[in-house]
Amino acid sequence: MSIERLVRKQLHGPPRRSATRMSVAGVEDMISLAAGDPNFLLPEYIAEEMKKAVLEGCTHYCFGGDPELKAEVAKYYSKYGYKTDPSQVILTNGGSQSIYHSYAAILDEGDEVVAFDPAYSGGTMVPAYFGAKTVFAPLKKDETGFYDFDEEALKKAITKKTKAMYIENPGNPSGKVYGEKECKVIADLANDHDFVVVSDETYTEFIWTGEQHFPIITLPGMENRTIIAMALTKMFSWAGVRTGWVISGPELNDYVSRVPGSGISWPVQRAAIKALRDGYQFVLDMRAEYEERLDYGVKRLNELPGVKCPKPEGAFYLFPDITGTGMTSMEFTQKLMEEEHVRIIPGSSYGAGTGEGNVRLSMIRPLSTQKMSSWFEHKKGLMFEDAMDRIEAFVKRHVK
Ligand SMILES: Cc1ncc(COP(=O)(O)O)c(C=O)c1O
């Protein structure tokens, strides 16, 4: 008997291990800059809401989602200039489910989804589960090592089968922010070629250029061809709590809302209401710490031979170009792990390979000067500076 006959074709073959999630047991002094799991602990006034909700009886079904949360989410979008009705908000168990839900609403067998390369794998691997194909449009690396928008490459990736485009705005791992100008190019293509944009807006609160997030859904013709896929995972540093949503225009939402869902934890919804109402200072405080880490990391990496590190426009990852070290991104990350016990992610593991030559560092380790309460112990030898010291020692040992 072959088990493979019993399971979906996409699951056949050797097991796939996510480089981000791989745990390394027994390496005591390991510093992981791998997962995008923010280190900050949730403020008590938000956490308390969950307990209060449980004690008050929010332990039953909450069909359709808590109306107060849906209203808060709608209000949140008005700050970015999109007026949405709470009925357009569908709550999910986080960003990954928002992405699944979006694709489940639009993809048929044989459809194509265009995505930038490199891009977040959780957005580009999923279309296959609906019998659809992801077609990559390479971003263009500039002389600083930054992956930028490439209109021509995007146009080339669009075919008659294109049903959707997946964009993460800001991008992970690219750090690219698509502002009004670029969103207009994408929106024109979506309108001309009649496809949907799945707009993954997970990092909207983490933009470093001084601009505000620009939601593509606000452009002409886009309201009923955009699905916003969002999560509070990064915004409130609660990757393990699992909360997100999808939003689409009223006509499209009529269909998006037909996708079966599980509903989400009601106590968590009550905490999300509190977070959205009163938690913005917490977001601002985290943002300040992230930016200090980014600036520190950019400076340290640019001092290294063979390494170029642009400051990202958004999100909280550094994505330096390490081609000058003579190592592939896989060799670099593996040797760094073996020799220095620092975990980072090879650029080749995002998308179709355009990210080769770069590596991703997640800014989840505090600097020793930072004071916000953190999931990681502030421990000598394991702070962000220590990770950078080890990376420096590693590069200097290998690059003469
Ligand atoms: C661009 C992007 N979208 C979605 C997600 C998934 O978020 P969640 O943990 O809420 O499923 C991530 C996580 O890193 C991400 O980087």
The ligand as an SDF file (V2000), in Angstrom:
LIG
                    3D

 16 16  0  0  0  0  0  0  0  0999 V2000
    4.3370   38.5660    4.8940 C   0  0  0  0  0  0  0  0  0  0  0  0
    3.7620   37.6300    5.9100 C   0  0  0  0  0  0  0  0  0  0  0  0
    2.4740   37.2680    5.8030 N   0  0  0  0  0  0  0  0  0  0  0  0
    1.9000   36.4140    6.6690 C   0  0  0  0  0  0  0  0  0  0  0  0
    2.6370   35.8850    7.7170 C   0  0  0  0  0  0  0  0  0  0  0  0
    1.9850   34.8720    8.5960 C   0  0  0  0  0  0  0  0  0  0  0  0
    1.6290   35.3670    9.7830 O   0  0  0  0  0  0  0  0  0  0  0  0
    0.8980   34.4710   10.8920 P   0  0  0  0  0  0  0  0  0  0  0  0
    1.9560   34.0590   11.8410 O   0  0  0  0  0  0  0  0  0  0  0  0
   -0.0840   35.4170   11.4580 O   0  0  0  0  0  0  0  0  0  0  0  0
    0.2470   33.3100   10.2440 O   0  0  0  0  0  0  0  0  0  0  0  0
    3.9750   36.2340    7.8720 C   0  0  0  0  0  0  0  0  0  0  0  0
    4.7850   35.6550    8.9560 C   0  0  0  0  0  0  0  0  0  0  0  0
    5.9650   35.8040    9.0680 O   0  0  0  0  0  0  0  0  0  0  0  0
    4.5610   37.1280    6.9450 C   0  0  0  0  0  0  0  0  0  0  0  0
    5.8360   37.4820    7.0400 O   0  0  0  0  0  0  0  0  0  0  0  0
  1  2  1  0
  2  3  1  0
  2 15  2  0
  3  4  2  0
  4  5  1  0
  5  6  1  0
  5 12  2  0
  6  7  1  0
  7  8  1  0
  8  9  2  0
  8 10  1  0
  8 11  1  0
 12 13  1  0
 12 15  1  0
 13 14  2  0
 15 16  1  0
M  END
$$$$
